[in-house]
Structures are given as C-alpha cells and as structure tokens.
Amino acid sequence: MNRRGPGLLGAVARTAVVAGTASAVSGRVQQRQQTKFAEQDAERAAGQPVAEPVAEEPPADDVISQLERLAELKKQGILTDAEFIAQKTRLLAE
C-alpha cells in the first residue's frame, strides 16, 4: 500500500499545531490591545495627551522558541516545507 503524505493522524496533528499557533498569537495580540487601550484610557482620564501607538517588538526569546518548535515539527514531518516557510515568514513579520 503506497501512502502519499502524512496520513490522517499527520493531518490532524498539523491542523492542531496551526490552530494552536494561531490561537496563541491571537491571544497575545488581544492582550497587547487591551493593555494599550487601558493605558490610553488612563491618560485621557488624567488629562494627558495620548501618545501615538508604537509598534511593539515581540520578545526575541519568544520568536526564537516558536521558530525552534516549527523547525522540530518540520523535522518530524508534521509540517511541509511550504507550511514551515509560511509560518516562519508570519512569525518574522510580527
């Protein structure tokens, strides 16, 4: 029996990894937004001018650990080369 690709379990694992990564990123974005809005509300209440938002850099350790996880998943065959490159590009663009 010739099998093409990782099969059902591989596909399920890959989907879980992608969904988990998306969920984690979404949670961090939501947390940053809530913090930023809370700071703006506090500044407005104090009568201070609201500072322009500054793009936050994600902690380098976090990005590196996520890249290492992605590399491990690729090495295990859970992620394809294309999926790995797409996720890596997304992480580095943040």
BELFEN-V680120 format. One record per residue. N is the residue number from 1. RES is the residue in one small letter. PHI is phi as a letter, one per 30 degrees, with the letter a starting at -180 (* if undefined). NEAR is the number of other ideal C-beta (glycine too) atoms within 8 Angstrom. Layout:
N,RES,PHI,NEAR  N,RES,PHI,NEAR
//
This chain:
1,m,*,2  2,n,d,3  3,r,c,5  4,r,c,3  5,g,j,6  6,p,d,9  7,g,i,7  8,l,d,5  9,l,d,7  10,g,d,11  11,a,d,10  12,v,d,8  13,a,d,10  14,r,d,13  15,t,d,8  16,a,d,8  17,v,d,11  18,v,d,10  19,a,d,8  20,g,d,8  21,t,d,10  22,a,d,8  23,s,d,8  24,a,d,8  25,v,d,9  26,s,d,8  27,g,d,8  28,r,d,9  29,v,d,8  30,q,d,8  31,q,d,8  32,r,d,9  33,q,d,8  34,q,d,8  35,t,d,8  36,k,d,9  37,f,d,8  38,a,d,8  39,e,d,8  40,q,d,9  41,d,d,8  42,a,d,8  43,e,d,11  44,r,d,9  45,a,d,6  46,a,d,6  47,g,i,4  48,q,d,6  49,p,d,4  50,v,d,7  51,a,d,6  52,e,d,4  53,p,d,5  54,v,c,5  55,a,d,4  56,e,d,5  57,e,d,5  58,p,d,8  59,p,e,6  60,a,d,7  61,d,d,6  62,d,d,8  63,v,d,12  64,i,d,8  65,s,d,8  66,q,d,10  67,l,d,10  68,e,d,8  69,r,d,8  70,l,d,13  71,a,d,9  72,e,d,8  73,l,d,12  74,k,d,13  75,k,d,6  76,q,d,6  77,g,i,7  78,i,d,10  79,l,c,11  80,t,d,6  81,d,e,6  82,a,d,6  83,e,d,11  84,f,d,13  85,i,d,8  86,a,d,8  87,q,d,12  88,k,d,10  89,t,d,8  90,r,d,8  91,l,d,11  92,l,d,7  93,a,d,5  94,e,d,7
//
